[in-house]
Amino acid sequence: MITDALKEIYPQVECALNYSQPYELLIAARLSAQCTDKRVNIVTKELFNKFPTLESFAHANIEDIEQIIKSCGLFHTKARDIIGICDMLCFRFGGVIPSNMEDLLRLPGVGRKTANLILGDIFRLPAVVTDTHCIRISNRLGLVRSKNPLVVERELREILEPGESNNFCHRLVRFGRDICKAKNPKCNNCPLVNICVYKGYNNTA
C-alpha cells in the first residue's frame, strides 16, 4: 500500500545526484556524506570538468581536489578517498565498477549505502539505500523499528519487492524533502497520514 501510494505521488524518480559516468556517481556519493545533494551537484560540475576521466582522478594532485570540494566538508578525507577509489578502479578492476557488494565495499570510503546506490542505479539490481530519509520515514511509517542502517536495510528487503526497492528509496528522498521532513513534518498535508504510526506527534501544516 505504501509503495503504491508513493509511486502515485512520484511516478518517475531518479537519483538526485548528477553524473554522466558510473564512476562519477561513486564520487558524488562519497561527497554527499554530511552534505546536501544540492551542494554536491554544484561542486561536481566543476570537479568533473577539471578531471574529465577516471584516470585523471587517479593521478590527481590531492590539493587540487581538496580546493574544489572544500565546501562539501570533510574535504581532506573525501579527496583522499576519491583518488583512492579511482586508483583502485583503474588498477585493480580494469576501469570498471564492480557489480557486487563485496568488491564495492573494498573501495576507499564506500559503505553499504553507497554500494547499494551503485548496485541499484548503475546495475539495476535490487538495492536498499538506507540514507537519513529512508531510515527516518521507514520508522515513522512503521515499516521498521530501528535507526541502525544495516537493520533497516535487512528489514526493508524482507517486505519490499526486489524490483521496487531501489525506486522506493528514491521516492522516500523526494517524500522526505517535500513532506516528511526531519523537523516540522507536514502531517496535515501528508497523503499517507491515515497509515502512518507517527501522526499526532507533530501535526504541523
N, C-alpha and C positions, 0 to 999 in steps of 0.2 A: 504493500500500500504506500509506504513512504517513498520507495523507489519510483513508483508510478507518478506520485504527486510531484516529486522533484523533476521528473522528466517532463511533465506537463508545464511546469514553470520555466524550465530551462531545456528546451528540446535539443538545442545544439550547444555543445560545450567543447572547450579545448583548454589546453594548458595556458595559464596566464603569463608564463614566461616566454619571451620572444627568442626564437632561434631559427636558423635555416639548415644547420648541420646537426646530426645527432650528438656529436661531442660538445657542441655549443650548449645543448640542454644540460649536459653534465656540469659545465662551467657555471651556467646561470643558476642551477640548483644549488651548487656549492656556495655561490654568493648570496643566496636567499636566506641563509641561516641568520636569524635575528635581524632581518632586513626585509623591507616590503618589496613585493614583486614590481611595483611601480618604480622604485628606486633602482632595482636591479636592471630593469629594461632600459633605463636611461644610461646606466653605466655600461652595459654590454654593447650598446650601439657604438660607443667609442672604442671599447675594448676589441670587439670583433673586426672593426675597421683597421685598428692598429696591428692586430695579429690575425690575418685572414685564413691561416691554415693551422691544422693540428701541429705540424712540425714547427711553425713559428712560435707557438706557445711552448712547445717542449724545449726550445732553445732560447727562450726569452730571458731577458735580464729581470730578476725579481723586483728590482726597484721600479722598473718601468710599469710593471703590472700593478704594484702597490700604489703608485701615483694615481692611476686611473680608477682603481676600485676603493680608494680610501673612504669614500662616503658610505660604503656598504658596511663599515665596521669590521673589526677583527681582520683587518686587511693584511697583516703580516702572515697570519696563519692561512688565510684564504689564498693569497698569492703563492705561497709555498705549495699548497695542495693543488692549485691549478696547474702549475708546472709539473708537479709530480704525477698528476692524472694523465696529462698529455704525454709525458715522457714514457709512462708505463704503457699507454695505449700504442704509442709508436713502436716501442722496442720489445714489448712483451706480447702484445696482442695484434701485431701487424697492422696497426692503424685502424682496427675495427673494434667497436664497442662490444664487449661480451654480452651474450643474451641470457645469462644465468645469474642468479643471486650470488652464488659463491664467488665468482670471479669479480663481479661488480663491487663486492664488499672488500676486495683486496686493493681497490683504488684508493689513494690517499684522500681522507676526508669524506668518503662516501659511506653513508649508513643505509639502513633499510628503507627509510623514507625516500631518499634519492634513488636508490636501486629500484624500488617499486615504481617510481615515476618513469624511469628509463624503460623498464620492462613493459609498462602499460602504454606509454606514449610512443615509444620508438618501435617496439616489437609487437605491440597489440596483444600482449599476454595478460591473463588475469592478474590484477595488481590492486593493492590497497595502500594508498598513500596516507599515512597517519600524521598529517600536519596538525597544527593547532585547531584549525576549523573542524577537521574530521573528528578529533578527539572531543572537543567541546560539544559539538552538535550531536554526535552519536550518543553521548551521555545524556544530554538534555532530552533527546527523543526516546530514551530508554532502551536503545539498541545494545548498549554496553554499560558496564559499571566499573570502569577503571580509567585512570589517567595515564597508565603505562602504555606507551605506543605499541610495544610488541603484543601486549594482551589485547589491545583494541584491534590490532591487525588480525590476530587469530580469531577473535570473536566475530568480527565482520565477515571474514572469509567463510565462516560457518553458516551465515544467514544470507549472504548475497549470492546471486547468480554470478558465476565466474565472468561471463561476458558483459555483465553490468557493473562490475566492481570498480573499474578504473573511471568510467564516466560518473558513477555515483560520487566518488571522491571529488571530482572536478565540480560537480553540482553543489556539493557541500561548501566548497570555497566561495562560489557565487552567492549561495544562500547565506553564508556567514557574513559576507560583506554587505549584502543588501538588507537582511532582516535579522538573522540570529547572531547579532553582534556580541562580542565578549562582554561589553558594558552597555547597558540600556538596550537590550534586545527589543525589537518592535513586535511584541507579542500580540498587540491588538490588531496588527495588520498581517499576521502570520497565517498562511493558508494551512499550516499543519497544527494549529493550536489545539484542535479537537483530539489529536492523537499524541500530543506532547505531554510528557510527565513533568516538564519544567514549568508549565504555565502557572501563573499565580505568584511566582517568586519575584518576578519583575515584569509587570504587565504595562510597560511603557510604550506609548504610541510612537 
